[in-house]
Amino acid sequence: MPRSFSKPHSTSHRLERVGELVRHAIADIFARGEVRDDALENHPVTIPSVRMSPDLKLATILVMPLGGEGAEATVAALDRHKKELRALIARRINLKFAPDLRFALDRTFDAQARMDALLRTPAVARDLERRGAEDKG
């Protein structure tokens, strides 16, 4: 049986651990201001998570500017400084290979806002009230 079928498709502990190392390293880089760019200085960036490829050679870094303003400009600025960030991360973490970096906007905040809006609709509120009455009765 091939190895790919014997393992579950969830992320391994090692992938999560290396992703957290990369996340902490890049957060430290931003906190110290080691990368100079107007787009990055005007919009503070939060890094909710880093997803690592199974071979640890690719890191997809999910970013979101605080307030959500200038998101595309922030991702473009990060892409411009990709090589510099990779070198700075490689100095901070001990891996055989420094992972290639990809930056993407974190859409979980948008999804959470849509879910909150959906839960506040009159139809859902009515159903929740009806369910609460059935549970009491």
The first five atom37 places (N, CA, C, CB, O) and aatype in JSON, in Angstrom:
{
  "aatype": [12, 14, 1, 15, 13, 15, 11, 14, 8, 15, 16, 15, 8, 1, 10, 6, 1, 19, 7, 6, 10, 19, 1, 8, 0, 9, 0, 3, 9, 13, 0, 1, 7, 6, 19, 1, 3, 3, 0, 10, 6, 2, 8, 14, 19, 16, 9, 14, 15, 19, 1, 12, 15, 14, 3, 10, 11, 10, 0, 16, 9, 10, 19, 12, 14, 10, 7, 7, 6, 7, 0, 6, 0, 16, 19, 0, 0, 10, 3, 1, 8, 11, 11, 6, 10, 1, 0, 10, 9, 0, 1, 1, 9, 2, 10, 11, 13, 0, 14, 3, 10, 1, 13, 0, 10, 3, 1, 16, 13, 3, 0, 5, 0, 1, 12, 3, 0, 10, 10, 1, 16, 14, 0, 19, 0, 1, 3, 10, 6, 1, 1, 7, 0, 6, 3, 11, 7],
  "atom_mask": [
    [1, 1, 1, 1, 1],
    [1, 1, 1, 1, 1],
    [1, 1, 1, 1, 1],
    [1, 1, 1, 1, 1],
    [1, 1, 1, 1, 1],
    [1, 1, 1, 1, 1],
    [1, 1, 1, 1, 1],
    [1, 1, 1, 1, 1],
    [1, 1, 1, 1, 1],
    [1, 1, 1, 1, 1],
    [1, 1, 1, 1, 1],
    [1, 1, 1, 1, 1],
    [1, 1, 1, 1, 1],
    [1, 1, 1, 1, 1],
    [1, 1, 1, 1, 1],
    [1, 1, 1, 1, 1],
    [1, 1, 1, 1, 1],
    [1, 1, 1, 1, 1],
    [1, 1, 1, 0, 1],
    [1, 1, 1, 1, 1],
    [1, 1, 1, 1, 1],
    [1, 1, 1, 1, 1],
    [1, 1, 1, 1, 1],
    [1, 1, 1, 1, 1],
    [1, 1, 1, 1, 1],
    [1, 1, 1, 1, 1],
    [1, 1, 1, 1, 1],
    [1, 1, 1, 1, 1],
    [1, 1, 1, 1, 1],
    [1, 1, 1, 1, 1],
    [1, 1, 1, 1, 1],
    [1, 1, 1, 1, 1],
    [1, 1, 1, 0, 1],
    [1, 1, 1, 1, 1],
    [1, 1, 1, 1, 1],
    [1, 1, 1, 1, 1],
    [1, 1, 1, 1, 1],
    [1, 1, 1, 1, 1],
    [1, 1, 1, 1, 1],
    [1, 1, 1, 1, 1],
    [1, 1, 1, 1, 1],
    [1, 1, 1, 1, 1],
    [1, 1, 1, 1, 1],
    [1, 1, 1, 1, 1],
    [1, 1, 1, 1, 1],
    [1, 1, 1, 1, 1],
    [1, 1, 1, 1, 1],
    [1, 1, 1, 1, 1],
    [1, 1, 1, 1, 1],
    [1, 1, 1, 1, 1],
    [1, 1, 1, 1, 1],
    [1, 1, 1, 1, 1],
    [1, 1, 1, 1, 1],
    [1, 1, 1, 1, 1],
    [1, 1, 1, 1, 1],
    [1, 1, 1, 1, 1],
    [1, 1, 1, 1, 1],
    [1, 1, 1, 1, 1],
    [1, 1, 1, 1, 1],
    [1, 1, 1, 1, 1],
    [1, 1, 1, 1, 1],
    [1, 1, 1, 1, 1],
    [1, 1, 1, 1, 1],
    [1, 1, 1, 1, 1],
    [1, 1, 1, 1, 1],
    [1, 1, 1, 1, 1],
    [1, 1, 1, 0, 1],
    [1, 1, 1, 0, 1],
    [1, 1, 1, 1, 1],
    [1, 1, 1, 0, 1],
    [1, 1, 1, 1, 1],
    [1, 1, 1, 1, 1],
    [1, 1, 1, 1, 1],
    [1, 1, 1, 1, 1],
    [1, 1, 1, 1, 1],
    [1, 1, 1, 1, 1],
    [1, 1, 1, 1, 1],
    [1, 1, 1, 1, 1],
    [1, 1, 1, 1, 1],
    [1, 1, 1, 1, 1],
    [1, 1, 1, 1, 1],
    [1, 1, 1, 1, 1],
    [1, 1, 1, 1, 1],
    [1, 1, 1, 1, 1],
    [1, 1, 1, 1, 1],
    [1, 1, 1, 1, 1],
    [1, 1, 1, 1, 1],
    [1, 1, 1, 1, 1],
    [1, 1, 1, 1, 1],
    [1, 1, 1, 1, 1],
    [1, 1, 1, 1, 1],
    [1, 1, 1, 1, 1],
    [1, 1, 1, 1, 1],
    [1, 1, 1, 1, 1],
    [1, 1, 1, 1, 1],
    [1, 1, 1, 1, 1],
    [1, 1, 1, 1, 1],
    [1, 1, 1, 1, 1],
    [1, 1, 1, 1, 1],
    [1, 1, 1, 1, 1],
    [1, 1, 1, 1, 1],
    [1, 1, 1, 1, 1],
    [1, 1, 1, 1, 1],
    [1, 1, 1, 1, 1],
    [1, 1, 1, 1, 1],
    [1, 1, 1, 1, 1],
    [1, 1, 1, 1, 1],
    [1, 1, 1, 1, 1],
    [1, 1, 1, 1, 1],
    [1, 1, 1, 1, 1],
    [1, 1, 1, 1, 1],
    [1, 1, 1, 1, 1],
    [1, 1, 1, 1, 1],
    [1, 1, 1, 1, 1],
    [1, 1, 1, 1, 1],
    [1, 1, 1, 1, 1],
    [1, 1, 1, 1, 1],
    [1, 1, 1, 1, 1],
    [1, 1, 1, 1, 1],
    [1, 1, 1, 1, 1],
    [1, 1, 1, 1, 1],
    [1, 1, 1, 1, 1],
    [1, 1, 1, 1, 1],
    [1, 1, 1, 1, 1],
    [1, 1, 1, 1, 1],
    [1, 1, 1, 1, 1],
    [1, 1, 1, 1, 1],
    [1, 1, 1, 1, 1],
    [1, 1, 1, 1, 1],
    [1, 1, 1, 1, 1],
    [1, 1, 1, 1, 1],
    [1, 1, 1, 0, 1],
    [1, 1, 1, 1, 1],
    [1, 1, 1, 1, 1],
    [1, 1, 1, 1, 1],
    [1, 1, 1, 1, 1],
    [1, 1, 1, 0, 1]
  ],
  "atom_positions": [
    [[0.84, -1.17, 0.0], [0.0, 0.0, 0.0], [0.89, 1.25, 0.0], [-0.96, -0.01, 1.22], [1.83, 1.33, 0.8]],
    [[0.62, 2.22, -0.87], [1.44, 3.44, -0.9], [1.31, 4.21, 0.41], [1.03, 4.33, -2.07], [0.28, 4.16, 1.08]],
    [[2.37, 4.91, 0.75], [2.39, 5.65, 2.01], [1.32, 6.73, 2.06], [3.76, 6.28, 2.22], [0.79, 7.02, 3.13]],
    [[0.98, 7.33, 0.91], [0.02, 8.43, 0.91], [-1.35, 7.97, 1.37], [-0.08, 9.04, -0.47], [-2.13, 8.77, 1.88]],
    [[-1.67, 6.68, 1.19], [-2.98, 6.19, 1.61], [-3.0, 5.75, 3.06], [-3.4, 5.05, 0.72], [-4.07, 5.61, 3.66]],
    [[-1.83, 5.52, 3.64], [-1.79, 5.03, 5.01], [-1.87, 6.15, 6.04], [-0.55, 4.23, 5.23], [-2.1, 5.88, 7.22]],
    [[-1.67, 7.42, 5.61], [-1.69, 8.53, 6.54], [-2.99, 9.32, 6.41], [-0.48, 9.45, 6.32], [-3.52, 9.45, 5.3]],
    [[-3.49, 9.83, 7.5], [-4.68, 10.67, 7.4], [-4.33, 11.99, 6.7], [-5.27, 10.94, 8.8], [-3.16, 12.37, 6.65]],
    [[-5.33, 12.67, 6.16], [-5.11, 13.9, 5.41], [-5.07, 15.13, 6.29], [-6.19, 14.06, 4.38], [-5.02, 16.25, 5.77]],
    [[-5.08, 14.97, 7.58], [-4.97, 16.13, 8.46], [-3.51, 16.55, 8.57], [-5.56, 15.82, 9.87], [-2.6, 15.79, 8.26]],
    [[-3.31, 17.79, 9.03], [-1.94, 18.27, 9.16], [-1.25, 17.57, 10.32], [-1.91, 19.8, 9.35], [-1.87, 17.28, 11.35]],
    [[0.02, 17.3, 10.13], [0.76, 16.62, 11.19], [1.22, 17.63, 12.23], [1.97, 15.87, 10.6], [1.18, 18.84, 12.01]],
    [[1.64, 17.11, 13.35], [2.12, 17.97, 14.43], [3.37, 18.73, 13.97], [2.43, 17.14, 15.69], [3.55, 19.89, 14.34]],
    [[4.21, 18.08, 13.2], [5.43, 18.74, 12.72], [5.09, 19.92, 11.81], [6.32, 17.75, 11.97], [5.71, 20.98, 11.94]],
    [[4.13, 19.76, 10.9], [3.73, 20.87, 10.02], [3.21, 22.04, 10.83], [2.66, 20.41, 9.02], [3.53, 23.19, 10.54]],
    [[2.41, 21.74, 11.84], [1.88, 22.81, 12.69], [2.99, 23.5, 13.47], [0.83, 22.25, 13.65], [3.0, 24.73, 13.61]],
    [[3.93, 22.71, 13.98], [5.03, 23.27, 14.78], [5.93, 24.17, 13.92], [5.86, 22.14, 15.41], [6.3, 25.26, 14.35]],
    [[6.28, 23.71, 12.72], [7.12, 24.52, 11.83], [6.36, 25.76, 11.37], [7.59, 23.69, 10.61], [6.94, 26.84, 11.27]],
    [[5.06, 25.61, 11.1], [4.25, 26.77, 10.74], [4.23, 27.82, 11.83], [0.0, 0.0, 0.0], [4.29, 29.01, 11.55]],
    [[4.15, 27.38, 13.07], [4.19, 28.33, 14.19], [5.56, 28.98, 14.33], [3.82, 27.61, 15.49], [5.65, 30.16, 14.67]],
    [[6.62, 28.23, 14.07], [7.96, 28.81, 14.1], [8.09, 29.92, 13.06], [9.03, 27.73, 13.87], [8.64, 30.98, 13.34]],
    [[7.6, 29.65, 11.86], [7.65, 30.64, 10.79], [6.8, 31.85, 11.15], [7.18, 30.04, 9.45], [7.2, 32.99, 10.94]],
    [[5.62, 31.59, 11.7], [4.71, 32.69, 12.08], [5.36, 33.59, 13.14], [3.37, 32.13, 12.61], [5.31, 34.81, 13.03]],
    [[5.96, 32.99, 14.15], [6.63, 33.77, 15.19], [7.82, 34.54, 14.64], [7.08, 32.86, 16.34], [8.07, 35.68, 15.01]],
    [[8.58, 33.9, 13.73], [9.74, 34.56, 13.15], [9.32, 35.78, 12.34], [10.54, 33.57, 12.27], [9.93, 36.84, 12.46]],
    [[8.3, 35.63, 11.51], [7.89, 36.77, 10.67], [7.22, 37.85, 11.51], [6.93, 36.3, 9.56], [7.35, 39.04, 11.2]],
    [[6.52, 37.47, 12.56], [5.94, 38.47, 13.45], [7.05, 39.26, 14.15], [5.01, 37.8, 14.5], [6.93, 40.47, 14.34]],
    [[8.11, 38.58, 14.53], [9.26, 39.25, 15.15], [9.92, 40.2, 14.17], [10.28, 38.21, 15.66], [10.33, 41.3, 14.54]],
    [[10.03, 39.79, 12.92], [10.62, 40.64, 11.88], [9.81, 41.92, 11.72], [10.7, 39.88, 10.53], [10.37, 43.01, 11.64]],
    [[8.49, 41.79, 11.68], [7.63, 42.97, 11.55], [7.68, 43.84, 12.81], [6.19, 42.56, 11.26], [7.68, 45.07, 12.71]],
    [[7.72, 43.21, 13.97], [7.74, 43.97, 15.22], [9.02, 44.8, 15.34], [7.62, 43.03, 16.42], [9.0, 45.91, 15.88]],
    [[10.14, 44.27, 14.84], [11.41, 44.98, 14.9], [11.59, 45.97, 13.75], [12.55, 43.99, 14.9], [12.54, 46.74, 13.74]],
    [[10.68, 45.93, 12.78], [10.77, 46.84, 11.65], [11.95, 46.58, 10.74], [0.0, 0.0, 0.0], [12.56, 47.51, 10.22]],
    [[12.28, 45.31, 10.55], [13.44, 44.96, 9.74], [13.2, 45.06, 8.25], [13.88, 43.57, 10.07], [14.15, 45.06, 7.47]],
    [[11.95, 45.15, 7.84], [11.6, 45.31, 6.43], [10.99, 46.69, 6.26], [10.62, 44.18, 5.95], [10.0, 47.03, 6.91]],
    [[11.59, 47.48, 5.4], [11.14, 48.85, 5.18], [10.32, 48.94, 3.9], [12.34, 49.82, 5.12], [10.81, 48.65, 2.8]],
    [[9.06, 49.34, 4.06], [8.19, 49.58, 2.91], [7.05, 50.48, 3.39], [7.64, 48.23, 2.3], [6.51, 50.26, 4.47]],
    [[6.69, 51.48, 2.59], [5.63, 52.4, 2.99], [4.3, 51.69, 3.22], [5.46, 53.48, 1.93], [3.58, 52.01, 4.17]],
    [[3.98, 50.73, 2.36], [2.71, 50.02, 2.51], [2.66, 49.24, 3.82], [2.49, 49.08, 1.32], [1.61, 49.14, 4.45]],
    [[3.8, 48.68, 4.22], [3.83, 47.91, 5.47], [3.86, 48.82, 6.69], [5.04, 46.99, 5.48], [3.34, 48.45, 7.74]],
    [[4.48, 49.99, 6.57], [4.54, 50.91, 7.7], [3.21, 51.61, 7.94], [5.63, 51.94, 7.47], [2.89, 51.96, 9.08]],
    [[2.42, 51.81, 6.87], [1.13, 52.49, 7.0], [0.03, 51.58, 7.51], [0.72, 53.08, 5.67], [-0.95, 52.05, 8.08]],
    [[0.18, 50.28, 7.31], [-0.85, 49.32, 7.71], [-0.22, 48.21, 8.54], [-1.57, 48.72, 6.47], [0.42, 47.32, 7.99]],
    [[-0.39, 48.24, 9.86], [0.13, 47.14, 10.67], [-0.51, 45.81, 10.23], [-0.14, 47.39, 12.19], [-1.7, 45.77, 9.92]],
    [[0.28, 44.77, 10.22], [-0.16, 43.48, 9.69], [-0.28, 42.47, 10.82], [0.81, 42.97, 8.61], [0.58, 42.4, 11.7]],
    [[-1.35, 41.68, 10.79], [-1.49, 40.55, 11.7], [-1.33, 39.26, 10.88], [-2.87, 40.59, 12.45], [-1.75, 39.2, 9.73]],
    [[-0.74, 38.26, 11.5], [-0.49, 36.99, 10.82], [-1.21, 35.9, 11.61], [1.05, 36.69, 10.71], [-0.65, 35.35, 12.57]],
    [[-2.44, 35.57, 11.21], [-3.21, 34.56, 11.96], [-2.64, 33.16, 11.87], [-4.63, 34.55, 11.47], [-2.67, 32.41, 12.85]],
    [[-2.13, 32.77, 10.69], [-1.62, 31.41, 10.59], [-0.67, 31.28, 9.4], [-2.77, 30.41, 10.45], [-0.63, 32.12, 8.5]],
    [[0.1, 30.19, 9.44], [1.01, 29.82, 8.36], [0.75, 28.36, 8.05], [2.53, 30.07, 8.75], [0.74, 27.51, 8.94]],
    [[0.52, 28.07, 6.77], [0.29, 26.69, 6.34], [1.55, 26.21, 5.62], [-0.97, 26.59, 5.4], [2.03, 26.85, 4.68]],
    [[2.08, 25.09, 6.06], [3.28, 24.52, 5.48], [2.9, 23.38, 4.54], [4.25, 24.02, 6.58], [1.95, 22.64, 4.8]],
    [[3.66, 23.24, 3.46], [3.48, 22.09, 2.57], [4.05, 20.86, 3.28], [4.17, 22.33, 1.18], [4.86, 21.0, 4.19]],
    [[3.64, 19.66, 2.88], [4.13, 18.45, 3.55], [5.65, 18.29, 3.51], [3.5, 17.25, 2.93], [6.22, 17.69, 4.42]],
    [[6.31, 18.81, 2.47], [7.77, 18.69, 2.4], [8.48, 19.87, 3.07], [8.22, 18.58, 0.96], [9.71, 19.95, 3.03]],
    [[7.73, 20.78, 3.68], [8.24, 21.95, 4.41], [9.0, 22.94, 3.52], [9.14, 21.49, 5.52], [9.77, 23.75, 4.03]],
    [[8.8, 22.87, 2.21], [9.52, 23.77, 1.31], [8.67, 24.97, 0.88], [9.98, 23.01, 0.1], [9.18, 25.86, 0.19]],
    [[7.42, 25.0, 1.25], [6.54, 26.11, 0.89], [5.72, 26.52, 2.1], [5.61, 25.71, -0.29], [5.07, 25.7, 2.74]],
    [[5.75, 27.8, 2.41], [4.97, 28.34, 3.52], [3.97, 29.34, 2.95], [5.88, 29.02, 4.6], [4.36, 30.34, 2.34]],
    [[2.69, 29.08, 3.14], [1.65, 30.03, 2.76], [1.29, 30.81, 4.01], [0.38, 29.3, 2.14], [0.75, 30.27, 4.96]],
    [[1.6, 32.1, 3.99], [1.42, 32.95, 5.15], [0.14, 33.75, 4.97], [2.64, 33.89, 5.36], [0.04, 34.56, 4.04]],
    [[-0.82, 33.53, 5.84], [-2.08, 34.26, 5.78], [-1.92, 35.55, 6.56], [-3.26, 33.4, 6.35], [-1.54, 35.54, 7.73]],
    [[-2.21, 36.66, 5.91], [-2.03, 37.98, 6.52], [-3.32, 38.77, 6.43], [-0.87, 38.75, 5.83], [-4.16, 38.53, 5.56]],
    [[-3.46, 39.72, 7.35], [-4.58, 40.64, 7.31], [-4.13, 41.96, 7.93], [-5.83, 40.06, 8.06], [-3.71, 41.99, 9.09]],
    [[-4.2, 43.05, 7.16], [-3.88, 44.34, 7.74], [-4.92, 44.7, 8.8], [-3.8, 45.44, 6.65], [-6.1, 44.42, 8.63]],
    [[-4.48, 45.31, 9.88], [-5.42, 45.71, 10.92], [-6.42, 46.7, 10.34], [-4.69, 46.31, 12.14], [-6.02, 47.66, 9.68]],
    [[-7.68, 46.47, 10.57], [-8.73, 47.31, 10.01], [-9.15, 46.87, 8.63], [0.0, 0.0, 0.0], [-10.18, 47.34, 8.14]],
    [[-8.4, 45.99, 7.98], [-8.76, 45.49, 6.67], [-8.49, 46.45, 5.53], [0.0, 0.0, 0.0], [-8.77, 46.12, 4.38]],
    [[-7.95, 47.62, 5.8], [-7.7, 48.6, 4.75], [-6.34, 48.35, 4.1], [-7.77, 50.03, 5.32], [-5.37, 48.02, 4.77]],
    [[-6.29, 48.51, 2.79], [-5.03, 48.35, 2.07], [-4.56, 46.92, 2.0], [0.0, 0.0, 0.0], [-3.36, 46.66, 1.98]],
    [[-5.49, 45.98, 1.96], [-5.12, 44.57, 1.98], [-4.32, 44.17, 0.75], [-6.36, 43.7, 2.1], [-3.29, 43.51, 0.86]],
    [[-4.78, 44.56, -0.42], [-4.09, 44.18, -1.65], [-2.7, 44.82, -1.72], [-4.92, 44.58, -2.88], [-1.74, 44.18, -2.16]],
    [[-2.6, 46.08, -1.3], [-1.3, 46.77, -1.31], [-0.33, 46.1, -0.34], [-1.47, 48.26, -0.95], [0.87, 46.02, -0.6]],
    [[-0.86, 45.63, 0.79], [-0.01, 44.95, 1.77], [0.53, 43.64, 1.22], [-0.78, 44.69, 3.07], [1.71, 43.35, 1.37]],
    [[-0.33, 42.85, 0.59], [0.12, 41.57, 0.01], [1.13, 41.83, -1.1], [-1.09, 40.76, -0.54], [2.11, 41.1, -1.23]],
    [[0.9, 42.87, -1.91], [1.85, 43.21, -2.98], [3.2, 43.62, -2.39], [1.28, 44.34, -3.87], [4.25, 43.24, -2.91]],
    [[3.18, 44.39, -1.3], [4.44, 44.8, -0.66], [5.17, 43.58, -0.09], [4.16, 45.82, 0.47], [6.39, 43.49, -0.2]],
    [[4.44, 42.66, 0.51], [5.07, 41.46, 1.05], [5.67, 40.62, -0.07], [4.05, 40.63, 1.84], [6.76, 40.06, 0.08]],
    [[4.97, 40.53, -1.2], [5.51, 39.8, -2.34], [6.79, 40.45, -2.87], [4.47, 39.72, -3.46], [7.7, 39.75, -3.3]],
    [[6.86, 41.77, -2.83], [8.08, 42.46, -3.28], [9.28, 42.13, -2.39], [7.85, 43.98, -3.3], [10.41, 42.1, -2.86]],
    [[9.03, 41.89, -1.11], [10.1, 41.63, -0.14], [10.23, 40.15, 0.21], [9.87, 42.43, 1.12], [10.79, 39.8, 1.25]],
    [[9.71, 39.3, -0.64], [9.67, 37.86, -0.38], [11.06, 37.27, -0.13], [9.01, 37.13, -1.54], [11.25, 36.5, 0.81]],
    [[12.03, 37.63, -0.96], [13.39, 37.07, -0.82], [14.05, 37.55, 0.47], [14.26, 37.46, -2.03], [14.69, 36.76, 1.17]],
    [[13.89, 38.82, 0.77], [14.46, 39.37, 2.0], [13.84, 38.7, 3.23], [14.26, 40.9, 2.06], [14.55, 38.35, 4.17]],
    [[12.52, 38.53, 3.21], [11.84, 37.89, 4.34], [12.27, 36.43, 4.48], [10.32, 37.96, 4.16], [12.45, 35.94, 5.6]],
    [[12.45, 35.75, 3.36], [12.89, 34.36, 3.41], [14.27, 34.25, 4.07], [12.94, 33.75, 1.99], [14.5, 33.37, 4.9]],
    [[15.17, 35.16, 3.72], [16.52, 35.14, 4.31], [16.46, 35.45, 5.81], [17.44, 36.16, 3.6], [17.16, 34.82, 6.6]],
    [[15.62, 36.41, 6.19], [15.5, 36.75, 7.62], [14.89, 35.6, 8.42], [14.66, 38.02, 7.79], [15.3, 35.35, 9.55]],
    [[13.92, 34.92, 7.83], [13.3, 33.77, 8.51], [14.31, 32.63, 8.63], [12.04, 33.29, 7.73], [14.38, 31.97, 9.67]],
    [[15.11, 32.41, 7.57], [16.11, 31.32, 7.6], [17.13, 31.52, 8.71], [16.83, 31.22, 6.24], [17.63, 30.55, 9.26]],
    [[17.44, 32.77, 9.03], [18.39, 33.04, 10.12], [17.79, 32.73, 11.49], [18.84, 34.49, 10.08], [18.52, 32.46, 12.45]],
    [[16.47, 32.79, 11.58], [15.81, 32.62, 12.88], [15.41, 31.17, 13.18], [14.59, 33.49, 12.94], [15.36, 30.78, 14.35]],
    [[15.13, 30.39, 12.18], [14.69, 29.01, 12.42], [15.69, 28.05, 11.8], [13.25, 28.77, 11.85], [16.31, 28.35, 10.78]],
    [[15.84, 26.9, 12.42], [16.82, 25.92, 12.0], [16.13, 24.82, 11.21], [17.57, 25.33, 13.22], [15.64, 23.84, 11.77]],
    [[16.11, 25.0, 9.88], [15.56, 23.98, 8.99], [16.6, 23.65, 7.93], [14.22, 24.46, 8.35], [17.49, 24.45, 7.66]],
    [[16.46, 22.48, 7.33], [17.39, 22.1, 6.27], [17.28, 23.06, 5.09], [17.12, 20.65, 5.81], [18.29, 23.46, 4.51]],
    [[16.05, 23.42, 4.73], [15.79, 24.37, 3.65], [14.92, 25.49, 4.18], [15.11, 23.67, 2.43], [14.0, 25.26, 4.97]],
    [[15.2, 26.71, 3.76], [14.32, 27.82, 4.09], [13.12, 27.71, 3.16], [15.05, 29.22, 3.94], [13.29, 27.6, 1.95]],
    [[11.91, 27.75, 3.69], [10.74, 27.58, 2.83], [10.52, 28.78, 1.92], [9.49, 27.35, 3.68], [10.8, 29.92, 2.28]],
    [[10.02, 28.5, 0.71], [9.56, 29.57, -0.17], [8.32, 30.17, 0.46], [9.28, 29.05, -1.63], [7.54, 29.46, 1.11]],
    [[8.13, 31.46, 0.29], [7.03, 32.15, 0.94], [5.97, 32.55, -0.07], [7.53, 33.37, 1.69], [6.28, 33.05, -1.16]],
    [[4.73, 32.34, 0.3], [3.58, 32.85, -0.44], [2.71, 33.59, 0.55], [2.78, 31.69, -1.16], [2.53, 33.15, 1.69]],
    [[2.19, 34.7, 0.12], [1.34, 35.51, 0.99], [-0.07, 35.51, 0.43], [1.88, 36.96, 1.12], [-0.27, 35.65, -0.78]],
    [[-1.05, 35.36, 1.32], [-2.46, 35.38, 0.92], [-3.25, 36.1, 2.01], [-3.01, 33.93, 0.7], [-2.88, 36.1, 3.18]],
    [[-4.35, 36.7, 1.58], [-5.22, 37.37, 2.55], [-5.98, 36.33, 3.36], [-6.19, 38.33, 1.85], [-6.43, 35.33, 2.81]],
    [[-6.11, 36.57, 4.62], [-6.88, 35.69, 5.5], [-8.35, 36.06, 5.38], [-6.39, 35.78, 6.98], [-8.74, 37.17, 5.76]],
    [[-9.15, 35.17, 4.87], [-10.57, 35.43, 4.64], [-11.46, 34.93, 5.78], [-11.01, 34.78, 3.35], [-12.68, 35.0, 5.68]],
    [[-10.87, 34.42, 6.86], [-11.7, 33.89, 7.95], [-12.49, 35.0, 8.64], [-10.83, 33.16, 8.96], [-13.59, 34.75, 9.13]],
    [[-11.93, 36.22, 8.68], [-12.67, 37.32, 9.3], [-13.92, 37.65, 8.48], [-11.77, 38.56, 9.43], [-14.97, 37.93, 9.05]],
    [[-13.81, 37.6, 7.15], [-14.96, 37.84, 6.28], [-16.01, 36.75, 6.47], [-14.52, 37.91, 4.81], [-17.21, 37.04, 6.54]],
    [[-15.56, 35.51, 6.54], [-16.5, 34.4, 6.72], [-17.22, 34.5, 8.06], [-15.76, 33.05, 6.61], [-18.41, 34.22, 8.15]],
    [[-16.49, 34.91, 9.1], [-17.1, 35.06, 10.42], [-18.12, 36.2, 10.41], [-16.02, 35.33, 11.48], [-19.18, 36.08, 11.02]],
    [[-17.83, 37.28, 9.72], [-18.77, 38.41, 9.64], [-20.03, 37.99, 8.88], [-18.1, 39.62, 8.94], [-21.14, 38.37, 9.27]],
    [[-19.87, 37.2, 7.81], [-21.05, 36.71, 7.08], [-21.9, 35.8, 7.96], [-20.63, 35.96, 5.8], [-23.13, 35.88, 7.93]],
    [[-21.25, 34.94, 8.74], [-21.98, 34.03, 9.62], [-22.73, 34.81, 10.69], [-21.03, 33.02, 10.26], [-23.89, 34.5, 10.99]],
    [[-22.09, 35.82, 11.27], [-22.77, 36.66, 12.27], [-23.97, 37.37, 11.67], [-21.79, 37.68, 12.85], [-25.03, 37.44, 12.3]],
    [[-23.81, 37.89, 10.46], [-24.92, 38.57, 9.8], [-26.06, 37.6, 9.52], [-24.46, 39.22, 8.49], [-27.23, 37.95, 9.67]],
    [[-25.72, 36.39, 9.13], [-26.74, 35.38, 8.87], [-27.5, 35.02, 10.15], [-26.11, 34.12, 8.27], [-28.72, 34.87, 10.12]],
    [[-26.79, 34.88, 11.25], [-27.44, 34.54, 12.51], [-28.33, 35.66, 13.03], [-26.4, 34.21, 13.55], [-29.23, 35.41, 13.84]],
    [[-28.11, 36.87, 12.58], [-28.92, 38.01, 13.02], [-30.14, 38.25, 12.13], [-28.07, 39.25, 13.07], [-30.93, 39.15, 12.43]],
    [[-30.32, 37.49, 11.07], [-31.46, 37.69, 10.19], [-32.74, 37.32, 10.94], [-31.32, 36.85, 8.88], [-32.72, 36.45, 11.82]],
    [[-33.87, 37.97, 10.6], [-35.14, 37.7, 11.29], [-35.57, 36.24, 11.22], [-36.23, 38.57, 10.72], [-36.11, 35.71, 12.19]],
    [[-35.35, 35.57, 10.09], [-35.77, 34.18, 9.94], [-35.03, 33.27, 10.91], [-35.54, 33.7, 8.5], [-35.64, 32.4, 11.53]],
    [[-33.74, 33.47, 11.06], [-32.96, 32.63, 11.97], [-33.34, 32.95, 13.42], [-31.43, 32.85, 11.75], [-33.46, 32.04, 14.24]],
    [[-33.52, 34.23, 13.73], [-33.92, 34.61, 15.09], [-35.26, 33.98, 15.45], [-34.0, 36.14, 15.22], [-35.46, 33.51, 16.57]],
    [[-36.19, 33.97, 14.49], [-37.51, 33.37, 14.72], [-37.36, 31.87, 14.99], [-38.45, 33.62, 13.51], [-37.99, 31.34, 15.91]],
    [[-36.53, 31.18, 14.2], [-36.33, 29.75, 14.4], [-35.67, 29.46, 15.74], [-35.49, 29.17, 13.27], [-36.0, 28.47, 16.39]],
    [[-34.75, 30.31, 16.15], [-34.09, 30.11, 17.43], [-35.07, 30.32, 18.59], [-32.9, 31.05, 17.58], [-35.03, 29.6, 19.58]],
    [[-35.95, 31.31, 18.45], [-36.96, 31.53, 19.48], [-37.91, 30.35, 19.56], [-37.75, 32.83, 19.2], [-38.28, 29.92, 20.65]],
    [[-38.31, 29.82, 18.42], [-39.22, 28.67, 18.37], [-38.55, 27.46, 19.02], [-39.64, 28.35, 16.92], [-39.2, 26.74, 19.77]],
    [[-37.29, 27.23, 18.74], [-36.57, 26.1, 19.31], [-36.46, 26.26, 20.83], [-35.18, 25.96, 18.68], [-36.61, 25.29, 21.57]],
    [[-36.2, 27.49, 21.29], [-36.11, 27.74, 22.73], [-37.43, 27.47, 23.43], [0.0, 0.0, 0.0], [-37.44, 26.96, 24.55]],
    [[-38.53, 27.81, 22.78], [-39.86, 27.55, 23.35], [-40.14, 26.05, 23.41], [-40.94, 28.27, 22.53], [-40.74, 25.58, 24.37]],
    [[-39.72, 25.29, 22.39], [-39.93, 23.84, 22.38], [-39.11, 23.17, 23.47], [-39.56, 23.25, 21.0], [-39.57, 22.21, 24.1]],
    [[-37.91, 23.65, 23.71], [-37.06, 23.06, 24.73], [-37.63, 23.28, 26.13], [-35.65, 23.64, 24.65], [-37.51, 22.42, 27.0]],
    [[-38.27, 24.44, 26.33], [-38.84, 24.75, 27.65], [-40.14, 23.98, 27.87], [-39.1, 26.25, 27.8], [-40.47, 23.61, 29.0]],
    [[-40.86, 23.77, 26.79], [-42.2, 23.18, 26.9], [-42.27, 21.73, 26.91], [0.0, 0.0, 0.0], [-43.36, 21.17, 27.01]]
  ]
}
